[in-house]
Amino acid sequence: MISVSVAPPDLAITPQWDDLIRRAPANAFMNPVALKAASDAMFAVVHVLLAWDHEAEPARLVGLWALQERHPMLFWPALLEARPYNYSFLSTPVADPAYAAEVIPAFFAAIKNNPALPKVISLKEMDADSVAFAEIRNTIAKDRHAHLALTQSLRPVVSRETGQKNSGSTRKKLRQDWNRLSALGALEVINSRHVSDVREAFEQFLALELRSWKGKEGTAILCDEDDAHFTRNLIGDLAVRGDASVALLRLDGKAIAAQVLMYCGTTAYTWKTGFDSDYAKFSPGVLLIDKLTEQLFATTDIQAIDSCAAETSFMAQLWTGRKAMTDMVVDVGTDRSLVFTIEATRQLGYEKLRMLRDWLRTMQLIPARRRLSPPAKA
């Protein structure tokens, strides 16, 4: 018997979460510690759906799905987004594969039957090959929910078995850049998991990002006080459990590139990257990711790394593995609602504008770094 409870983020669920991710595909952004950090900072209004198997003794957590309630635009009706807070890059529910066929319909029913929850769900950056998404599609078809499929894309990933480029022009250039940079001083990669080291390294990342083009364009984390407050808590709190670190590429002790990582189960997530533009010709961010990939697979139990990035990112040059991603809008209510129509139209319009922007870039009519504004925060 599967039941679903809806609750605010609560660290009391952490032991059950740890048990669940030993059985279920990972999603670092659903970690109860991360959800609590977002809630405590009032960075997002998060609803946590918990699926329980009551035939187990005690009751066993077999699914978790965190969604944020937000207004896409001022005065617009609220909806649910399956990325639980800004700066999360995966919306896939965490469901024990043995229970997924029961858990996913139960999640949809819980949302539909809860009068306090919006009925329209925006599924952004969903793992299209996951068992959970297959059951989402089955549930949509069975219950005839109104829905609109949007963008499909590929995300660079790598595992111990597949995805690493071990030869070719990319590998040759990496060796050349590393040797040229090494000629300037002592070069090392540091990836400490100690809490104090992680907090200090995260500040170095923030400073590097602020000095980059992101700082000039106002999109660096430190350009927004709320973002800075939340992400410091997010990474610091995760680090207490060993679920976050900040790898640094240091030249004579000075950080010239930083990679923020999250961990969940046996998967690592390369969450945010920063580098010193003074060393841009050496591609320090690329060098760091390359060395870090080798280090994680050689010295930890990590089995796979998710780039959290688009196929056009530099990580696609390093890793040949790809994960299919999809975006969708779903109305779990009884009838197609006005909110669904508005949100589906808004997102479809946004995708068309993005396609136009990309075409203009290929025609070299707009600068490569100018992008559409990100969605408004909740």
C-alpha positions, 0 to 999 in steps of 0.5 A: 500500500502506497500513500503520499504525504505532502510536507515542507522540507524537514531534516527529520526525513534524512535517514529515510532519504539516505536509505532511498538513494541506495535503491533509487537513481540519484537527484542531488537537488532533492536532498532534504538538506538542500530543500531545507536550505532553500526554505529557511532562506525563503528562497523558494516555497517548497512542497515535498511529496513523500511516498511510503510503503506501509506494508514495510515495518516501519513504513519505508520511504519509496519516493520523494519529489520536491516542487516549488510553488511560484508565479512565473510573472507578477500577478500570474496564477501560481504553478508548481515547478519540478526544479525545487529551487533556482540553481537546481538542474534536475527535476526527476522524482527520486523513486525506488524502481521497484515501486515507480509504477505505483509511486508516480501515479500516487504523486499526481493524485496527491497533487490533484486532490490537495486543495492547497496545491496548484494543479499545473506542473512545469517539468524542466530538465527531466531525465527523459530516459529515467524510469520515473519519466516513463511512468510520468508519461504512462500516468499522463496517457492513462489519466488523459492529463492535458500536457505540452511537450517542449524542448528535448536536449542532450546533456553531457555525462560521463561514467567509469565505463563510457564517455571519456575521451582518451585520445584525439585532438582534444586530448592533445590540446589538454596536454599542451595547455597543462604543460604550458601552464605548469611551466609558469609554476606549481600546478595542482588540483585540490578537492577537499571534502572538509567543511571548512575547506569547502566553505573557503573554496566556495568563497574563492569560486564566488570571487572568480565568478564575479571577476568573470564576464558573469560579473560584468553582465550582472549574472554572477551569484554575488550580484544578488544578495539573496542568491549569495545567501542561499548558495552559501548555506546550500553548499555549506550545509551539504558539505557537513554531510560530505555532499558538496565540495569545491575543486580548485586548480591552483597555480603556485597556491593561487586558485585560477579555476574552481568547480563546485560539485554536489554528490548524491549516491554514486553520482557527482554533479558539476554544479558551477564553474569559475575561472580566472580570465587572466589565464583564459588562453590555457583553458583552466576550467577545462583542465580542472574538469579533465583532471577532476574526472580522473581523480573522482573515478580513481579515488572515490566510489563515484560511478558517474558525473552529470555536467548539469550543462547544455550540449553546447558547453565545454564539457561536451568536448571532454565527455562523449556520454549524453543523457536525454533531457526533456521539458513539459507542462502538465495539468493534473486537474480534472479539466484543462485550466486557464493556468495551463493554457497561459503557462504552456503558451508562455513557455512555448513562446520562450522556446521560440525566442530562444531558437530565434536567438540561437539562429541569430547567433549562428548568423553572427547578428548578436553576441554569443554571450547575450542570452534570454533572461532567466525565469523570475524567482518565486 
